[in-house]
């Protein structure tokens, strides 16, 4: 089953999940709960009210108390994750198909008109094909509100780099209504996310103001997510589910230098690092702090879009779980996985 980052799944319980990653366990799809039926909800589909859930902890709590069959003890990741049984899938929503439907419509609403205009700038100025673009989020699944943002997906590594490198030009062009966030707009974003982040406003602002993948199109917020094409990951063991196993062995706060940023704009993102300084470290089980500092952490990985766009040679500050990674060909290394808990952060 071809399903990946940015796709949504509607289940037979009328839950909506957003898919994470590219490969999945047998008979399940790794995805996080995003919308659930709630009579207090402010979104309506098929005469049923829905609530959007933001906090990762709350997503787990809802599933644990009401829908435990979506929680799965995964032997590869060695923890309980959110994963949809294949037989519970009601419908899969694909961002590129949603954009195709908008393009074919004879009559579009205001949001769809904005989407088409926004997309047209990337086709015209960046020279990418429309079939390499998708639109995800609540409008795709029919749960949007009047102020829903544009969640744009760009497929393919080459397309991603072309778009990313062209964004400065699009921001600076006087005749294109694409703008960076102002300081006040970033403050609003920080206030909204403060319940789910653990860094100060000052650090948040210094990192976020450099980002190109978010901003305003006219009066509408947008976020651009870069997702690899299937050809990009063919033969790459990192994307073969079950090739690597992962075990959480501790937590750490580190400062390090980024030595490779080839995956800086993708979801998930990955940064190779060296010159690591441990600001705080706690080890579980048999390995000691001395063992960890001797082996070192090779990379930082995150499945959260907000931790993209750190760059090579920058000093990165990050907090997350230390994972021991083992491959079937006896590969073994450590990584820091950021974004699983509220206390996690990453900034430069």
C-alpha positions as CSV (number, residue, x, y, z in Angstrom):
1,X,0.0,0.0,0.0
2,X,1.5,3.3,-1.1
3,X,0.9,5.8,1.7
4,X,3.2,8.4,3.1
5,X,3.7,11.7,5.0
6,X,1.0,14.2,4.3
7,X,-1.8,11.7,3.5
8,X,-4.8,11.4,5.8
9,X,-6.8,8.3,6.8
10,X,-10.5,8.3,7.8
11,X,-11.3,5.2,9.9
12,X,-14.5,3.2,10.4
13,X,-14.8,4.9,13.8
14,X,-15.0,8.3,12.0
15,X,-11.6,9.3,13.3
16,X,-9.1,11.2,11.0
17,X,-5.3,10.5,11.3
18,X,-2.4,12.2,9.5
19,X,0.2,9.7,8.2
20,X,3.8,9.7,9.5
21,X,6.7,8.5,7.5
22,X,6.9,6.3,4.4
23,X,6.9,2.7,5.5
24,X,4.8,0.9,8.0
25,X,4.3,-2.3,10.0
26,X,2.5,-5.2,8.4
27,X,-1.3,-4.7,8.5
28,X,-1.0,-1.3,10.1
29,X,-0.3,2.3,9.1
30,X,1.6,4.7,11.5
31,X,-0.5,7.8,11.8
32,X,-1.4,10.3,14.5
33,X,-4.9,11.2,15.5
34,X,-5.9,14.6,14.3
35,X,-9.7,14.9,14.4
36,X,-12.3,13.0,16.4
37,X,-16.1,13.2,16.9
38,X,-17.0,15.5,19.7
39,X,-20.4,17.2,20.3
40,X,-18.4,20.3,21.5
41,X,-16.4,20.4,18.3
42,X,-16.3,23.5,16.0
43,X,-16.0,21.5,12.7
44,X,-18.8,19.7,11.0
45,X,-18.8,16.9,8.4
46,X,-21.9,14.8,7.5
47,X,-23.9,16.4,10.3
48,X,-21.3,15.3,12.9
49,X,-19.2,17.7,15.0
50,X,-15.4,17.2,15.2
51,X,-12.7,18.5,17.4
52,X,-9.1,19.0,16.3
53,X,-6.5,17.7,18.7
54,X,-3.1,19.3,18.9
55,X,-1.2,17.9,21.9
56,X,0.6,14.6,21.3
57,X,-0.2,13.6,24.9
58,X,-3.9,14.3,24.4
59,X,-4.0,12.2,21.2
60,X,-2.6,9.3,23.2
61,X,-5.1,9.9,26.0
62,X,-8.1,9.9,23.7
63,X,-7.1,6.7,22.0
64,X,-6.2,5.0,25.3
65,X,-9.6,5.8,26.9
66,X,-11.9,5.5,23.8
67,X,-10.1,3.8,20.9
68,X,-7.4,1.5,22.3
69,X,-7.2,-0.6,19.1
70,X,-5.3,2.2,17.5
71,X,-2.4,1.9,19.9
72,X,0.2,-0.7,19.0
73,X,3.2,-2.1,20.8
74,X,5.8,-1.9,18.0
75,X,8.7,-4.3,18.1
76,X,10.8,-2.2,15.7
77,X,10.4,1.0,17.7
78,X,10.1,-0.7,21.1
79,X,7.3,1.5,22.3
80,X,3.6,2.0,22.0
81,X,2.7,4.0,18.9
82,X,-0.4,5.2,17.1
83,X,-1.0,2.9,14.2
84,X,-4.2,2.1,12.3
85,X,-5.2,-1.5,11.6
86,X,-5.6,-2.0,7.8
87,X,-9.1,-3.4,8.3
88,X,-10.2,-0.2,10.1
89,X,-9.4,2.1,7.2
90,X,-12.5,3.7,5.6
91,X,-10.9,6.1,3.2
92,X,-7.4,7.4,2.3
93,X,-7.0,11.0,1.3
94,X,-4.1,11.9,-1.0
95,X,-3.0,15.6,-1.3
96,X,-2.1,15.4,-5.0
97,X,-5.5,14.0,-5.7
98,X,-7.2,16.8,-3.8
99,X,-5.4,19.4,-5.8
100,X,-6.4,17.6,-9.0
101,X,-10.0,17.7,-7.9
102,X,-9.8,21.5,-7.3
103,X,-8.2,22.0,-10.8
104,X,-11.1,20.1,-12.4
105,X,-13.9,21.9,-10.7
106,X,-15.9,24.3,-12.7
107,X,-16.9,26.3,-9.7
108,X,-14.4,26.9,-6.8
109,X,-14.9,28.4,-3.4
110,X,-12.8,31.2,-2.0
111,X,-10.3,28.9,-0.4
112,X,-9.9,26.8,-3.5
113,X,-9.3,30.0,-5.6
114,X,-6.6,31.0,-3.2
115,X,-5.0,27.6,-3.4
116,X,-4.9,27.7,-7.2
117,X,-3.4,31.1,-7.3
118,X,-0.8,30.2,-4.7
119,X,0.1,27.0,-6.6
120,X,0.3,28.9,-9.9
121,X,3.3,30.9,-8.6
122,X,5.4,27.7,-8.1
123,X,4.4,26.4,-11.5
124,X,5.2,29.7,-13.2
125,X,8.3,30.8,-11.4
126,X,9.9,27.6,-10.1
127,X,9.0,25.5,-13.2
128,X,7.7,22.4,-11.3
129,X,4.8,20.3,-12.6
130,X,1.4,20.5,-11.0
131,X,1.4,16.7,-10.4
132,X,4.4,17.2,-8.1
133,X,2.3,19.4,-5.8
134,X,-0.4,18.5,-3.3
135,X,-2.6,20.2,-0.7
136,X,-3.1,18.6,2.7
137,X,-4.8,19.4,5.9
138,X,-8.4,20.0,7.0
139,X,-9.8,21.2,3.6
140,X,-8.7,18.0,1.9
141,X,-10.8,15.9,4.3
142,X,-13.8,18.4,4.5
143,X,-13.1,19.6,8.0
144,X,-11.8,23.1,7.3
145,X,-12.9,26.4,8.8
146,X,-13.2,29.8,7.2
147,X,-9.6,30.7,8.2
148,X,-7.9,27.3,7.4
149,X,-4.3,27.7,6.2
150,X,-2.8,26.3,3.0
151,X,-0.8,23.2,3.8
152,X,1.2,22.7,0.6
153,X,3.1,19.5,-0.2
154,X,6.0,19.5,-2.7
155,X,7.0,15.9,-3.8
156,X,10.5,14.9,-4.8
157,X,14.0,15.9,-3.6
158,X,14.9,17.9,-6.8
159,X,11.6,19.8,-6.7
160,X,12.0,20.5,-3.0
161,X,15.4,22.1,-3.5
162,X,14.2,24.1,-6.5
163,X,11.2,25.5,-4.5
164,X,13.3,26.1,-1.3
165,X,15.9,28.0,-3.2
166,X,13.3,30.1,-5.0
167,X,11.4,31.1,-1.9
168,X,13.5,34.2,-1.3
169,X,12.7,35.4,-4.8
170,X,9.0,34.8,-4.2
171,X,9.1,36.6,-0.9
172,X,10.9,39.6,-2.3
173,X,8.9,40.0,-5.5
174,X,6.7,43.1,-5.2
175,X,4.0,41.7,-7.5
176,X,3.6,38.4,-5.6
177,X,1.6,38.5,-2.4
178,X,3.7,35.9,-0.5
179,X,5.3,37.4,2.6
180,X,7.3,36.2,5.6
181,X,5.8,36.3,9.0
182,X,6.3,39.5,10.9
183,X,7.5,39.5,14.5
184,X,4.0,40.0,15.7
185,X,2.7,37.1,13.7
186,X,5.5,34.9,15.0
187,X,4.5,36.0,18.5
188,X,1.0,34.8,17.8
189,X,2.4,31.5,16.5
190,X,4.5,31.2,19.7
191,X,1.6,31.9,22.0
192,X,-0.5,29.3,20.1
193,X,2.3,26.6,20.3
194,X,3.6,27.5,23.8
195,X,1.5,24.7,25.3
196,X,3.4,22.3,23.1
197,X,6.9,23.7,23.2
198,X,9.5,24.3,25.9
199,X,11.7,27.1,24.7
200,X,11.6,30.8,25.4
201,X,10.1,33.3,23.0
202,X,13.5,34.8,22.2
203,X,15.0,31.4,21.1
204,X,11.8,30.6,19.2
205,X,11.9,33.9,17.4
206,X,15.6,33.6,16.4
207,X,15.0,30.2,14.8
208,X,11.6,30.8,13.3
209,X,12.3,34.2,11.7
210,X,14.9,32.5,9.3
211,X,12.4,29.9,8.0
212,X,11.2,30.1,4.4
213,X,8.6,27.3,4.5
214,X,5.9,29.4,6.3
215,X,4.4,32.8,6.0
216,X,1.3,34.5,4.5
217,X,-0.3,34.3,1.1
218,X,-2.4,37.5,1.2
219,X,-4.2,37.0,4.5
220,X,-3.9,33.2,4.7
221,X,-1.2,31.4,6.6
222,X,0.7,28.8,4.6
223,X,3.1,26.0,5.4
224,X,5.2,24.1,2.8
225,X,6.1,20.5,3.5
226,X,8.7,18.7,1.4
227,X,8.0,15.0,1.0
228,X,10.3,12.6,-0.9
229,X,9.1,10.9,-4.0
230,X,9.0,7.1,-4.0
231,X,11.9,7.0,-6.4
232,X,14.0,9.1,-3.9
233,X,13.8,6.4,-1.2
234,X,14.1,3.3,-3.3
235,X,17.0,1.2,-2.0
236,X,17.5,3.3,1.1
237,X,17.4,1.1,4.2
238,X,16.3,4.0,6.4
239,X,12.9,3.8,4.7
240,X,12.5,0.0,4.9
241,X,10.3,-0.7,7.8
242,X,11.9,-3.3,10.1
243,X,15.4,-3.0,8.7
244,X,16.4,-0.9,11.7
245,X,15.3,-1.4,15.3
246,X,15.1,1.5,17.7
247,X,15.4,1.5,21.5
248,X,15.1,4.5,23.8
249,X,18.0,4.4,26.2
250,X,17.9,7.9,27.7
251,X,17.2,11.6,27.4
252,X,19.6,14.4,26.6
253,X,20.0,18.1,26.0
254,X,22.8,18.8,23.6
255,X,24.7,21.4,21.7
256,X,26.3,20.3,18.5
257,X,27.5,21.4,15.1
258,X,25.6,20.2,12.0
259,X,27.9,18.5,9.5
260,X,25.3,17.3,7.0
261,X,22.0,18.9,6.2
262,X,20.9,16.9,3.2
263,X,17.5,16.2,4.9
264,X,17.1,19.6,6.4
265,X,13.8,20.5,4.7
266,X,12.1,17.2,4.6
267,X,9.6,15.5,6.9
268,X,11.1,13.6,8.7
269,X,14.2,15.8,8.9
270,X,17.7,14.5,9.8
271,X,20.9,16.3,10.7
272,X,24.3,14.6,11.1
273,X,26.3,16.2,13.9
274,X,29.6,16.3,15.7
275,X,31.4,18.4,18.4
276,X,28.6,17.4,20.8
277,X,28.4,19.0,24.2
278,X,26.0,17.4,26.7
279,X,24.1,20.0,28.7
280,X,21.9,17.4,30.4
281,X,21.8,13.6,30.1
282,X,19.9,10.8,31.8
283,X,20.5,7.2,30.9
284,X,18.1,4.3,31.4
285,X,19.1,0.7,31.9
286,X,22.5,-0.8,31.6
287,X,24.5,1.8,29.6
288,X,26.1,4.6,31.6
289,X,26.6,8.2,30.8
290,X,30.2,7.5,30.1
291,X,29.2,4.8,27.5
292,X,27.0,7.3,25.7
293,X,29.5,10.1,25.7
294,X,32.1,7.7,24.4
295,X,30.0,6.4,21.5
296,X,28.5,9.8,20.7
297,X,25.2,10.6,19.0
298,X,25.5,10.5,15.2
299,X,22.3,12.4,14.2
300,X,19.2,14.3,15.2
301,X,15.9,13.2,13.7
302,X,12.4,14.7,14.0
303,X,9.0,13.8,12.5
304,X,7.7,17.3,13.4
305,X,7.7,19.9,10.6
306,X,8.6,22.7,12.9
307,X,12.1,21.3,13.5
308,X,13.1,21.6,9.8
309,X,15.4,24.2,8.3
310,X,18.5,24.0,10.5
311,X,21.5,24.2,8.3
312,X,25.1,22.8,7.9
313,X,27.7,24.4,10.1
314,X,25.1,25.9,12.4
315,X,25.3,25.2,16.1
316,X,22.1,23.4,17.0
317,X,20.6,23.1,20.5
318,X,18.2,20.1,21.0
319,X,16.5,18.0,23.6
320,X,15.0,14.6,23.0
321,X,15.2,10.9,23.5
322,X,18.5,9.0,22.9
323,X,17.8,6.0,20.7
324,X,20.1,3.0,20.1
325,X,19.7,2.1,16.4
326,X,20.6,-1.4,15.1
327,X,20.5,-2.5,11.5
328,X,20.2,-6.0,10.1
329,X,23.8,-5.8,8.7
330,X,25.1,-5.1,12.2
331,X,25.0,-1.3,11.9
332,X,24.8,0.3,15.3
333,X,24.7,4.0,16.3
334,X,22.9,6.5,18.5
335,X,20.5,9.2,17.4
336,X,18.5,11.9,19.2
337,X,14.8,11.8,18.3
338,X,13.1,15.2,18.9
339,X,9.4,16.0,19.1
340,X,7.9,13.0,21.0
341,X,7.4,15.0,24.2
342,X,6.5,18.6,25.2
343,X,9.9,19.2,26.7
344,X,11.7,18.5,23.4
345,X,13.1,21.3,21.4
346,X,15.4,22.2,18.5
347,X,16.8,25.6,17.5
348,X,19.9,27.2,16.1
